[in-house]
Amino acid sequence: MTTEVNFERNGIVIEPMARPRSLDDADAAGLHGLIALERECALTDFGYTDLVHTARERFAELAHEEYSRIDRLLAWDGDLVVGRASIGRSLVDDTDRARAHVAVLPDRRRQGIGSALFVALTEFCRRNGRSVLVSDSDHPAGTACGRRDVRAKSGVGEIPDDAAARFALARGFVLEQVERYSVLPMPADARLVARLEAEAIGRANAPHDYRLVTWTDRCPDEWVDDLAWLSTRMSTDAPSAGIEAVEESWDAARVRDNESTLRQQRRTALVCAAEHVPSGRLVGFTEIVVPDHDETIAFQNDTLVLAEHRGRKLGQFVKTGNLRRLAAARPAVRRVHTWNAAENSYMLSVNVALGFTTAGWCAQWQKRMNAIS
C-alpha cells in the first residue's frame, strides 16, 4: 500500500517504510531513521533508551513473518524521520485485530503529524481487513497530569490525563487495561531471593511434586511441545481486561521460529520452567531476555502457571530460580524491566517482594473499526 499525506506548510510526506535487504542497503535509511526517532522519544519520556530496539533487532523481525508482521509508515521532513506509525498483525490467529502505535519526535509534536499518521494507519487497517485497533501508550511515573486521571474500563488501574491519553481519547479509543511498568535494580538481594525461593519450594513440595527445568535460548526437544502448549495458554490465560483474548496456536515449529528470531536479534533467552513430577509435564514457565548489545539490561518477559496448578507459589518458584540464573550468567546486568496487568495482584506482589519498583504505566487502548471515522 502507498499512502502519502502532504502538509502544505511544511512538506511532510508519509509513506511505508522500505524493507531493506541489509542494514547497509540504501533502503535502510528509513529503518535507521526509525530507531533514531524511537531513541529520542525514549530519552524524553524515560531518560534512557533501555526499551528501544536496535536496527539489527528490527531488521531480524523482517525475516520472520510466517506468523505475524509489522508494517511501519514513516513521516519524513526531507531526509529526517519525524514520526512513525506501526501496525502489527497476526497472520494466522487473530486476523480481525491490528496493534497500532503512533510516535512523533518530541520537538515536532502538536503540529498535526501524529493525527496524519493515525489517519494513514487507519486506512491501512481498513484495506487489510482489520476491524479492531489495539494500541498502547507509555506514562512514566511522575508524569504531569491534566484535569483528571483516566481510569480503565475494568475499574482497575488509572493513568494520568496527559497528552498521550488525550490523543487516544480524542480518537475514540477506550482505556481497557493498565499495566504497571516496573524495574528491578540489579544485583538483586541474594538473601531475599533465596528466602523467597525457599518459601516457594516449601509450598510447591519440591522436588517431590514439582521441580525446575532450565535452558538457555533453545528449548530441549523433549520439552518443546509442552512449551508450545504453555505459549498457547499464555495468549488466553494472561489477564486482558476488556481486550478479547484470542487463542494463538503454538506448535514446535512456531517455538523454533521465535527462537530463531531472538538468535538473529542477538538476544539471549533464559527460561526456567516448572515440571509437574507425577505427570512429567511442564506446567509453568518464565523467560528473561538479555540483549547482547547492552549487557546492563534485561527484560522479564512472559510468566505463566497453568490455572490447574496455581495456588502453590509456582510463579514465585520459577521467577526466583531464573533470577539466580541471571545473576550467575549475566553479572553485568543492572536493570530488569517488566510489565504486569494492574489486576494481576499475585504476580505484582511477587515482583514487589523481589524489589521491583514502579517506573510508569502502560495503557492498553481499544477501538472498534466501526467507530473509526
WOLINRA-V52434 format. One record per pair of residues at least 12 apart in sequence whose ideal C-beta (glycine too) atoms are under 10 Angstrom apart, sorted by the first residue. I is the first residue (numbers start at 0). J is the second residue. Records with the same first field share a line. If there is no record, write none. Layout:
I: J + J
This chain:
0: 14 + 15 + 70 + 72 + 119 + 122 + 123 + 126 + 127
1: 13 + 14 + 15
2: 14 + 15 + 72 + 84 + 115 + 116 + 118 + 119 + 120 + 122 + 123 + 126
3: 15 + 72 + 119
4: 72 + 74 + 111 + 112 + 114 + 115 + 116 + 118 + 119 + 122
5: 115
6: 74 + 76 + 110 + 111 + 112 + 115
8: 110 + 111
9: 76 + 77 + 81 + 107 + 110 + 111 + 112
10: 75 + 76 + 77
11: 74 + 75 + 76 + 77 + 81 + 82 + 107 + 110 + 111 + 112 + 115 + 116
12: 73 + 74 + 75 + 76 + 77 + 115
13: 72 + 73 + 74 + 75 + 82 + 83 + 84 + 112 + 115 + 116 + 118 + 119 + 120
14: 29 + 72 + 73 + 74 + 75 + 119
15: 29 + 70 + 71 + 72 + 73 + 84 + 86 + 119 + 123
16: 28 + 29 + 30 + 32 + 33 + 57 + 69 + 70 + 71 + 72 + 73 + 80 + 83 + 84 + 85
17: 29 + 30 + 71 + 73
18: 30 + 58 + 61 + 64 + 70 + 71
19: 31 + 54 + 58 + 61
20: 58 + 61
21: 58
22: 53 + 54 + 55 + 57 + 58
24: 58
27: 54 + 58
28: 73 + 75 + 78 + 80
29: 71 + 73 + 75 + 80 + 83
30: 54 + 55 + 57 + 58 + 61 + 71 + 73 + 80
31: 54 + 57 + 80
32: 54 + 73 + 74 + 75 + 78 + 79 + 80 + 81 + 83
33: 52 + 54 + 57 + 71 + 73 + 80 + 83 + 85 + 102
34: 48 + 51 + 52 + 53 + 54 + 55 + 56 + 57 + 58 + 80
35: 51 + 54 + 79 + 80 + 104
36: 51 + 73 + 74 + 79 + 80 + 81 + 82 + 83 + 102 + 103 + 104 + 105 + 107
37: 50 + 51 + 52 + 57 + 80 + 83 + 85 + 102 + 104
38: 50 + 51 + 52 + 53
39: 51 + 80 + 102 + 104 + 105 + 106 + 107
40: 82 + 83 + 102 + 103 + 104 + 105 + 108 + 137
41: 102 + 137
42: 105
43: 104 + 105 + 106 + 108 + 139
44: 102 + 105 + 137 + 138 + 139 + 142 + 163 + 359
45: 137 + 139 + 140 + 180 + 182 + 358 + 359
46: 139
47: 182 + 296 + 334 + 358
48: 293 + 296
49: 182 + 290 + 293 + 295 + 296 + 297 + 298 + 333 + 334 + 336 + 358
50: 137 + 180 + 296 + 298 + 336
52: 264 + 266 + 290 + 292
53: 264 + 265 + 266 + 290 + 291 + 292 + 293
55: 263 + 264 + 265 + 290 + 291 + 292
56: 260 + 261 + 263 + 264 + 265 + 266 + 290 + 291 + 292
57: 69 + 71 + 264
58: 263 + 264
59: 259 + 260 + 261 + 262 + 263 + 264 + 265 + 266
60: 87 + 260 + 263 + 264
61: 263
62: 259 + 260 + 263
63: 256 + 257 + 259 + 260 + 261 + 263 + 264
64: 88 + 90 + 256 + 260
65: 90 + 91 + 252 + 253 + 256
66: 89 + 90 + 91 + 92 + 247 + 248 + 249 + 252 + 253 + 256 + 257 + 260
67: 87 + 88 + 89 + 90 + 91 + 92 + 93 + 98 + 247
68: 86 + 87 + 88 + 89 + 90 + 127
69: 85 + 86 + 87 + 88 + 98 + 100
70: 84 + 85 + 86 + 87 + 88 + 97 + 120 + 123 + 124 + 127
71: 83 + 84 + 85 + 86 + 87 + 100 + 120
72: 84 + 85 + 86 + 101 + 115 + 116 + 119 + 120 + 122 + 123
73: 116
74: 101 + 102 + 103 + 104 + 107 + 112 + 113 + 115 + 116 + 119
76: 104 + 107 + 110 + 112
79: 104 + 107
80: 104
81: 102 + 103 + 104 + 106 + 107 + 108 + 110 + 112 + 116
82: 101 + 102 + 103 + 104 + 107 + 108 + 110 + 112 + 113 + 115 + 116
83: 100 + 101 + 102 + 103 + 104 + 112 + 116 + 120
84: 99 + 100 + 101 + 102 + 103 + 113 + 115 + 116 + 117 + 118 + 119 + 120 + 121 + 123
85: 97 + 98 + 99 + 100 + 101 + 102 + 116 + 120 + 134
86: 98 + 99 + 100 + 119 + 120 + 121 + 123 + 124 + 127 + 129 + 132
87: 99 + 100 + 133
88: 123 + 124 + 127 + 128 + 129
89: 234 + 245 + 247
91: 247 + 248 + 253
92: 231 + 234 + 245 + 246 + 247 + 248 + 249
93: 129 + 131 + 133 + 234 + 243 + 244 + 245 + 246 + 247
94: 127 + 128 + 129 + 130 + 245
95: 128 + 129 + 130 + 131 + 243 + 245 + 368
96: 124 + 129 + 130 + 131 + 132 + 133 + 242 + 243 + 245 + 365 + 368
97: 120 + 121 + 123 + 124 + 125 + 127 + 128 + 129 + 130 + 131 + 132 + 133 + 134 + 368
98: 129 + 131 + 132 + 133 + 134 + 135 + 363
99: 116 + 117 + 120 + 121 + 123 + 124 + 129 + 132 + 133 + 134 + 135 + 172 + 364 + 366
100: 116 + 120 + 132 + 133 + 134 + 135 + 136 + 137 + 364
101: 113 + 114 + 115 + 116 + 117 + 119 + 120 + 134 + 136 + 163 + 166 + 167 + 170
102: 116 + 136 + 137 + 163
103: 115 + 116 + 166
108: 162 + 166
109: 162
113: 162 + 163 + 166 + 170
114: 166 + 169 + 170
117: 132 + 134 + 166 + 167 + 169 + 170 + 371
118: 170 + 371 + 372
120: 132 + 134
121: 170 + 366 + 368 + 371 + 372
122: 371
124: 368 + 371
125: 368 + 371
128: 368
129: 368
130: 367 + 368 + 369 + 371
131: 242 + 243 + 365 + 366 + 367 + 368 + 369 + 370 + 371
132: 170 + 171 + 172 + 364 + 365 + 366 + 367 + 368 + 370 + 371
133: 172 + 175 + 176 + 239 + 242 + 243 + 363 + 364 + 365 + 366
134: 163 + 166 + 167 + 170 + 172 + 362 + 363 + 364 + 365 + 366
135: 163 + 167 + 176 + 178 + 338 + 361 + 362 + 363 + 364
136: 158 + 161 + 162 + 163 + 164 + 166 + 167 + 172 + 174 + 360 + 361 + 362 + 363 + 364
137: 158 + 163 + 178 + 180 + 358 + 359 + 360 + 361 + 362
138: 157 + 158 + 159 + 160 + 161 + 163 + 164 + 177 + 180 + 359 + 360 + 361 + 362
139: 159 + 161 + 180 + 358 + 359 + 360
140: 159 + 179 + 180 + 181 + 182 + 356 + 357 + 358 + 359 + 360
141: 159 + 358 + 359
142: 158 + 159 + 160 + 161 + 162 + 163 + 164 + 359 + 360
143: 159 + 160 + 161 + 162
144: 158 + 159 + 160 + 161 + 164
145: 159 + 160 + 161 + 162 + 164 + 165
146: 160 + 165
147: 159 + 160 + 164
148: 160 + 161 + 164
149: 161 + 164 + 165 + 167 + 168 + 174 + 177 + 362
150: 174 + 177
151: 173 + 174 + 175 + 176 + 177 + 178 + 240 + 241 + 340 + 341 + 342 + 360 + 362 + 363 + 364
152: 173 + 174 + 175 + 176 + 240 + 241 + 242 + 365
153: 174 + 175 + 176 + 177 + 238 + 239 + 240 + 241 + 242 + 340 + 341 + 342
154: 240 + 341 + 342
155: 176 + 177 + 238 + 240 + 340 + 341 + 342 + 343 + 344
156: 174 + 175 + 176 + 177 + 178 + 179 + 240 + 340 + 341 + 342 + 360 + 361 + 362 + 363
157: 174 + 177 + 341 + 360 + 362
158: 174 + 177 + 359 + 360 + 361 + 362
159: 359 + 360 + 362
163: 362 + 364
164: 362 + 364
166: 364
167: 362 + 364 + 365 + 366
168: 364
170: 364 + 366 + 370 + 371 + 372
171: 364 + 366 + 367 + 370 + 371 + 372
172: 362 + 363 + 364 + 365 + 366 + 367 + 370 + 371
173: 241 + 242 + 363 + 364 + 365 + 366 + 367 + 370
174: 240 + 241 + 362 + 363 + 364 + 365
175: 239 + 240 + 241 + 242 + 243 + 362 + 363 + 364 + 365 + 366
176: 238 + 239 + 240 + 241 + 242 + 340 + 341 + 342 + 361 + 362 + 363 + 364 + 365
177: 240 + 340 + 341 + 342 + 360 + 361 + 362 + 363
178: 238 + 240 + 337 + 338 + 339 + 340 + 341 + 342 + 343 + 359 + 360 + 361 + 362 + 363
179: 337 + 338 + 339 + 340 + 341 + 343 + 346 + 347 + 350 + 351 + 355 + 357 + 358 + 359 + 360 + 361
180: 336 + 337 + 338 + 339 + 355 + 357 + 358 + 359 + 360 + 361
181: 299 + 335 + 336 + 337 + 338 + 339 + 347 + 350 + 351 + 353 + 354 + 355 + 356 + 357 + 358 + 359
182: 296 + 299 + 333 + 334 + 335 + 336 + 337 + 354 + 355 + 356 + 357 + 358 + 359
183: 297 + 299 + 322 + 325 + 332 + 333 + 334 + 335 + 336 + 337 + 350 + 353 + 354 + 355 + 356
184: 333 + 334 + 335 + 354 + 355 + 356
185: 295 + 296 + 297 + 322 + 325 + 326 + 329 + 330 + 331 + 332 + 333 + 334 + 335 + 354
186: 322 + 325 + 326 + 330 + 331 + 332 + 333
187: 319 + 322 + 323 + 325 + 326 + 332 + 335 + 353 + 354 + 355
188: 353 + 354
189: 322 + 323 + 326
191: 319 + 322 + 352 + 353 + 354
192: 318 + 319 + 320 + 322 + 323 + 326 + 352 + 353 + 354
193: 319 + 323
194: 319 + 352
195: 312 + 315 + 316 + 318 + 319 + 322 + 349 + 352 + 353
196: 211 + 312 + 315 + 316 + 317 + 318 + 319 + 320 + 322 + 323
197: 319
198: 312 + 315 + 316 + 319 + 352
199: 273 + 311 + 312 + 313 + 314 + 315 + 316 + 317 + 318 + 319 + 320 + 349
200: 312 + 315 + 316 + 319 + 320
201: 312
202: 310 + 311 + 312 + 313 + 315 + 316
203: 273 + 275 + 283 + 308 + 311 + 312 + 313 + 315 + 316 + 317
204: 276 + 311
205: 273 + 274 + 276 + 311 + 312 + 313 + 316 + 320
206: 274 + 276
207: 276 + 277
208: 273 + 274 + 275 + 276 + 277 + 308 + 311 + 313
209: 273 + 274 + 275 + 276 + 277 + 282 + 283 + 308 + 311 + 312 + 313 + 316 + 317
210: 272 + 273 + 274 + 275 + 276 + 316
211: 271 + 272 + 273 + 274 + 283 + 313 + 316 + 317 + 319 + 320 + 321 + 323 + 324
212: 225 + 270 + 271 + 272 + 273 + 274 + 281 + 284 + 317 + 320
213: 269 + 270 + 271 + 272 + 284 + 317 + 320 + 321 + 323 + 324
214: 226 + 268 + 269 + 270 + 271 + 272
215: 267 + 268 + 269 + 270 + 324 + 328
216: 258 + 261 + 262 + 266 + 267 + 268 + 269 + 270
217: 254 + 255 + 258 + 259 + 261 + 262 + 268 + 270
218: 251 + 254 + 255 + 257 + 258 + 268 + 270 + 272 + 281 + 284
220: 251
221: 279 + 281
222: 254 + 270 + 272 + 274 + 280 + 281 + 284
223: 250 + 251 + 252 + 254 + 255 + 258 + 281
224: 249 + 250 + 251 + 254 + 280 + 281
225: 272 + 274 + 279 + 280 + 281 + 282 + 284
226: 249 + 251 + 254 + 257 + 258 + 270 + 272 + 281 + 284 + 286
227: 248 + 249 + 250 + 251 + 252 + 253 + 254 + 255 + 257
228: 249 + 250 + 280 + 281 + 282 + 305
229: 249 + 254 + 272 + 273 + 280 + 281 + 282 + 283 + 284 + 301 + 303 + 304 + 305
230: 247 + 248 + 249 + 250 + 253 + 254 + 257 + 284 + 301 + 303
231: 246 + 247 + 248 + 249 + 250 + 253
232: 246 + 247 + 249 + 282 + 283 + 303 + 304 + 305 + 306
233: 247 + 249 + 284 + 301 + 302 + 303
234: 246 + 247 + 248 + 249 + 301 + 303
235: 247
236: 303 + 304 + 305 + 306 + 309
237: 301 + 302 + 303 + 339 + 340 + 343 + 346
238: 339 + 340 + 341 + 342 + 343 + 344 + 346
239: 340 + 342 + 363
240: 340 + 341 + 342 + 363 + 365
241: 363 + 365
242: 363 + 364 + 365
243: 365
261: 286 + 288 + 290
264: 288 + 290 + 291 + 292
265: 289 + 290 + 291 + 292
266: 288 + 289 + 290 + 291 + 292 + 297 + 298
267: 287 + 288 + 289 + 290 + 291 + 294 + 297 + 328 + 329
268: 286 + 287 + 288 + 289 + 298 + 300
269: 285 + 286 + 287 + 288 + 289 + 297 + 321 + 322 + 324 + 325 + 327 + 328 + 329
270: 284 + 285 + 286 + 287 + 288 + 300 + 301 + 317 + 321 + 324
271: 283 + 284 + 285 + 286 + 287 + 302 + 316 + 317 + 318 + 319 + 320 + 321 + 322 + 323 + 324 + 325
272: 284 + 285 + 286 + 303 + 313 + 317 + 320 + 321
273: 285 + 304 + 305 + 308 + 311 + 313 + 314 + 316 + 317 + 320
275: 305 + 307 + 308 + 311 + 313
278: 308
280: 305 + 308
281: 305
282: 303 + 304 + 305 + 306 + 307 + 308 + 309 + 311 + 313
283: 302 + 303 + 304 + 305 + 308 + 309 + 311 + 313 + 314 + 316 + 317 + 318
284: 301 + 302 + 303 + 304 + 305 + 313 + 314 + 317 + 321
285: 299 + 300 + 301 + 302 + 303 + 304 + 313 + 314 + 316 + 317 + 318 + 319 + 320 + 321 + 322 + 346
286: 298 + 299 + 300 + 301 + 302 + 303 + 317 + 321
287: 299 + 300 + 302 + 318 + 321 + 322 + 324 + 325 + 328 + 329 + 332 + 335 + 337
288: 300 + 301 + 336
289: 325 + 328 + 329 + 331 + 332 + 335
293: 331 + 332 + 333 + 334
294: 329 + 330 + 331 + 332 + 333
295: 329 + 331 + 332 + 333 + 334
296: 329 + 331 + 332 + 333 + 334 + 335 + 336
297: 322 + 325 + 329 + 331 + 332 + 333 + 334 + 335 + 336 + 337
298: 334 + 335 + 336 + 337 + 338
299: 318 + 321 + 322 + 325 + 335 + 336 + 337 + 338 + 339 + 350 + 353 + 355
300: 336 + 337 + 338
302: 314 + 315 + 317 + 318 + 321 + 337 + 339 + 343 + 346 + 349 + 350
303: 317 + 346
304: 316 + 317 + 345 + 346
309: 345
310: 345
312: 345 + 349
314: 343 + 345 + 346 + 348 + 349 + 350
315: 345 + 346 + 348 + 349 + 350 + 352 + 353
316: 349
318: 337 + 346 + 349 + 350 + 352 + 353
319: 349 + 352 + 353
322: 335 + 353 + 354
334: 358
335: 350 + 353 + 354 + 355
336: 355 + 358
337: 350 + 353 + 355 + 358
338: 358 + 359 + 360 + 361
339: 355 + 361
340: 361 + 363
341: 360 + 361
